[in-house]
């Protein structure tokens, strides 16, 4: 069961409606996330882990559709913005909408990076770098484990 924080609304773009809507933020204590997520998904999405390069199911995935948050179903990336970065992780040059992701400074692993999170449930998705293709120059380097693909 997903716990909804009705006191905190977040703007989220819906691919289905083509609009930004105010929706309830989703919160759960770790114990509840552990009960509904597979251990590897929990480790990556809730504990800020990562999967090994070239092992995720979407790193070499080329179907047309939308990549959603595995924890809450928020639309995150459109396959039209996916590109082969050669890194072994699914990479996108932009999120489906800026509202749907949030970023935070990550100083783990003795370096400074920009972490990408789902704006609705704060699941860890991956990191964003400034070495991607035009038109944005960004590389949203995501973990397949944090994503769920839905065909268009």
C-alpha positions as CSV (number, residue, x, y, z in Angstrom):
1,X,0.0,0.0,0.0
2,X,1.4,3.4,-1.0
3,X,1.2,6.1,1.7
4,X,0.3,9.5,0.4
5,X,1.2,12.7,2.0
6,X,-1.8,14.8,1.3
7,X,-0.3,17.9,3.0
8,X,2.4,18.1,0.4
9,X,1.5,18.4,-3.3
10,X,4.1,18.2,-6.1
11,X,3.6,19.3,-9.7
12,X,4.1,16.2,-12.0
13,X,3.8,16.1,-15.7
14,X,1.6,13.2,-17.0
15,X,2.5,11.9,-20.5
16,X,-1.0,10.5,-20.7
17,X,-2.8,13.8,-20.2
18,X,0.0,16.1,-21.5
19,X,-0.5,18.3,-18.5
20,X,1.3,19.2,-15.3
21,X,-1.0,18.2,-12.3
22,X,-0.6,18.7,-8.6
23,X,-0.4,15.3,-7.0
24,X,0.2,14.0,-3.5
25,X,3.8,13.2,-2.5
26,X,4.3,9.5,-1.8
27,X,6.1,8.6,1.4
28,X,6.8,5.3,3.1
29,X,9.0,4.2,5.9
30,X,11.9,1.9,4.9
31,X,10.2,-1.1,6.3
32,X,7.2,-0.7,4.0
33,X,9.4,-0.1,0.9
34,X,11.3,-3.3,1.8
35,X,8.0,-5.3,1.9
36,X,6.9,-4.2,-1.6
37,X,10.2,-3.9,-3.5
38,X,12.6,-6.6,-4.6
39,X,15.9,-6.5,-2.6
40,X,17.9,-5.2,-5.6
41,X,15.3,-2.5,-6.4
42,X,15.2,-1.4,-2.7
43,X,19.1,-1.2,-2.6
44,X,19.3,1.0,-5.7
45,X,16.1,3.1,-5.5
46,X,15.8,3.6,-1.7
47,X,19.4,3.2,-0.5
48,X,21.1,5.1,-3.4
49,X,22.9,2.1,-4.8
50,X,23.9,1.4,-8.4
51,X,23.8,-1.6,-10.7
52,X,26.9,-2.8,-12.5
53,X,27.5,-1.3,-15.9
54,X,26.1,-3.3,-18.9
55,X,23.9,-5.5,-16.6
56,X,20.7,-3.5,-16.4
57,X,17.8,-4.5,-18.6
58,X,17.5,-1.1,-20.3
59,X,21.1,-0.2,-21.1
60,X,20.7,-1.6,-24.7
61,X,16.9,-1.2,-24.9
62,X,15.5,0.5,-28.0
63,X,11.7,0.2,-27.9
64,X,9.4,3.2,-28.2
65,X,7.8,4.2,-24.9
66,X,8.0,5.9,-21.5
67,X,10.3,5.0,-18.6
68,X,8.5,5.4,-15.3
69,X,9.6,5.3,-11.6
70,X,9.6,1.7,-10.4
71,X,8.5,2.9,-7.0
72,X,5.5,5.2,-7.8
73,X,4.9,5.1,-11.5
74,X,5.8,8.7,-12.2
75,X,6.7,9.4,-15.9
76,X,10.4,10.1,-16.0
77,X,11.9,9.7,-19.5
78,X,10.7,9.4,-23.0
79,X,12.6,6.8,-25.2
80,X,12.9,9.6,-27.8
81,X,15.5,11.2,-25.6
82,X,17.5,8.0,-25.0
83,X,21.0,7.6,-26.5
84,X,23.9,5.2,-26.4
85,X,26.4,6.9,-24.1
86,X,28.7,3.8,-24.1
87,X,28.7,3.9,-20.2
88,X,26.6,0.7,-19.7
89,X,23.6,2.5,-18.2
90,X,20.5,3.8,-19.9
91,X,21.2,7.5,-20.7
92,X,18.8,10.3,-21.7
93,X,19.5,13.9,-22.8
94,X,16.4,15.2,-20.9
95,X,13.7,14.0,-18.5
96,X,10.2,13.9,-19.8
97,X,9.5,17.1,-17.8
98,X,11.7,19.0,-15.4
99,X,9.0,18.8,-12.7
100,X,9.2,15.0,-12.6
101,X,12.8,14.8,-11.4
102,X,14.7,16.6,-8.7
103,X,18.4,16.9,-8.2
104,X,20.7,17.0,-5.2
105,X,24.4,17.3,-4.7
106,X,26.0,13.9,-4.0
107,X,29.4,13.9,-2.3
108,X,29.7,10.1,-1.8
109,X,32.5,8.1,-3.3
110,X,35.0,10.9,-2.8
111,X,33.6,13.0,-5.6
112,X,30.9,15.6,-6.2
113,X,28.1,14.5,-8.6
114,X,24.5,15.6,-9.1
115,X,22.1,12.9,-8.0
116,X,18.7,12.5,-9.8
117,X,15.6,11.6,-7.8
118,X,12.0,11.0,-8.6
119,X,10.2,14.2,-7.6
120,X,7.2,12.3,-6.3
121,X,8.7,9.6,-4.1
122,X,12.4,10.6,-4.0
123,X,13.6,7.3,-5.4
124,X,17.2,7.3,-6.4
125,X,17.4,7.1,-10.2
126,X,21.1,7.9,-11.0
127,X,23.2,10.9,-11.8
128,X,23.3,13.7,-14.4
129,X,26.4,14.9,-16.1
130,X,27.3,17.7,-18.5
131,X,28.8,15.5,-21.2
132,X,25.6,14.5,-23.2
133,X,24.5,15.3,-26.7
134,X,22.7,18.3,-28.0
135,X,20.2,19.9,-27.6
136,X,20.8,19.9,-23.8
137,X,24.4,18.7,-23.4
138,X,23.2,16.6,-20.4
139,X,23.6,12.9,-19.8
140,X,21.0,11.5,-17.4
141,X,22.7,8.3,-16.5
142,X,20.0,6.1,-14.9
143,X,19.8,2.7,-13.2
144,X,17.6,0.2,-15.1
145,X,16.6,-1.1,-11.6
146,X,14.9,2.2,-10.8
147,X,12.9,2.3,-14.0
148,X,9.9,0.5,-15.4
149,X,9.3,0.7,-19.2
150,X,5.8,1.0,-20.7
151,X,5.4,0.8,-24.5
152,X,3.8,3.7,-26.3
